[in-house]
Amino acid sequence: KDFNTASEIRQCLNEFISLRITLSGTSAVSANTVFAEHVYEYEDVVVGWRFANMVYEKEPKRKLLRRLFPFGRGDAAEVKGNCETFTKVDKALIHDIVPQPGDDYEDLAETSTLAQLGGLFKRN
């Protein structure tokens, strides 16, 4: 077997009791070390899916003075082009999953743990 399909990959997985994921980082507010932890069970594994990207870049809001008193056309474009971007983390996406590239992935409605959520993930 080539293990190129979701069902072939599922068949070769060894059932485990739990998988503990621990993240650590530094708080931007207090500079203290912060931790997060989540425990997954075998039933939580969904073949062909990956976690959604939680990190994105965002441009800072323009200052009020720049909006009230815009510079000449060239200056304004130059100022906008030189804006720094801020890296943001959307913690609401911590458990969200999206399909991996390709067309072969397990149906979420058929996955035991996710099916218990009331069929929220049924395909159209």
C-alpha positions in Angstrom: 0.0 0.0 0.0 1.1 3.6 -0.7 -0.9 5.1 2.2 -2.2 7.8 -0.1 -5.8 7.7 1.0 -7.4 8.7 4.3 -8.7 5.2 4.9 -5.2 3.6 4.4 -3.6 6.1 6.7 -6.4 5.5 9.4 -5.7 1.7 9.1 -2.0 2.2 9.9 -2.5 4.4 12.9 -1.9 2.8 16.3 -4.6 3.6 18.7 -3.3 5.7 21.6 -4.9 6.7 24.9 -3.9 10.4 24.8 -1.6 12.9 23.2 -0.7 15.9 25.3 0.2 19.1 23.4 2.0 21.8 25.4 2.7 25.3 24.1 4.9 27.9 25.8 5.6 31.5 24.9 6.4 34.9 26.3 3.6 37.4 27.2 3.9 40.7 25.3 2.3 42.4 28.3 4.2 41.1 31.2 7.2 39.4 29.6 6.4 36.4 31.7 6.5 32.9 30.3 3.0 31.6 29.6 1.8 28.0 28.9 -1.2 26.3 27.3 -2.0 22.6 27.2 -4.5 20.4 25.5 -5.0 16.6 25.6 -6.3 14.8 22.5 -7.6 11.3 22.4 -7.4 8.9 19.5 -11.0 9.7 18.5 -10.0 13.4 18.1 -7.6 12.6 15.2 -9.1 13.3 11.8 -7.1 12.2 8.8 -6.7 14.7 6.0 -7.3 17.8 8.1 -4.9 20.3 9.6 -5.2 23.0 12.2 -6.3 26.4 10.8 -3.6 29.2 10.8 -4.0 31.3 14.0 -1.3 33.8 13.2 -1.7 36.7 10.7 -0.2 40.0 9.9 -2.1 43.2 10.5 -1.3 46.8 9.5 -1.5 49.3 12.4 -4.4 51.8 12.4 -3.4 55.2 11.0 -3.0 58.0 13.4 -5.8 60.5 13.6 -3.5 63.3 12.5 -2.6 61.5 9.3 -6.3 61.2 8.4 -7.1 64.8 9.4 -4.1 66.4 7.7 -3.0 64.2 4.8 0.4 64.8 3.3 0.9 65.4 -0.5 -0.1 62.5 -2.7 3.5 61.1 -2.9 4.1 61.5 0.8 0.9 59.8 1.9 1.6 56.8 -0.4 5.2 56.6 0.9 4.0 56.8 4.6 1.4 54.1 4.0 4.0 51.9 2.2 6.4 52.2 5.2 3.8 51.1 7.8 5.0 48.3 10.0 2.8 45.2 10.4 2.0 43.6 13.6 1.8 39.8 14.1 -1.6 38.9 15.7 -2.8 35.6 17.1 -6.5 34.7 16.9 -6.9 32.4 19.9 -10.5 31.6 18.8 -9.1 29.4 16.1 -7.1 27.2 18.5 -9.1 24.1 17.7 -10.4 24.9 14.2 -9.4 22.5 11.4 -9.4 22.9 7.6 -8.9 20.3 4.9 -5.3 19.7 3.8 -4.5 20.2 0.1 -5.9 17.3 -2.0 -9.3 15.8 -2.1 -9.0 12.8 0.2 -10.0 13.5 3.8 -12.3 11.9 6.4 -15.8 13.1 6.6 -16.2 15.0 9.9 -19.8 13.9 10.3 -18.5 10.3 10.5 -15.8 11.0 13.0 -17.1 9.8 16.4 -16.0 12.7 18.6 -17.1 15.4 16.1 -20.3 13.7 15.3 -21.4 14.1 18.9 -21.4 17.8 18.4 -24.8 17.5 16.7 -23.8 17.1 13.0 -22.4 20.7 12.8 -19.8 19.5 10.3 -21.9 17.6 7.7 -21.0 18.0 4.1 -23.5 19.7 1.8 
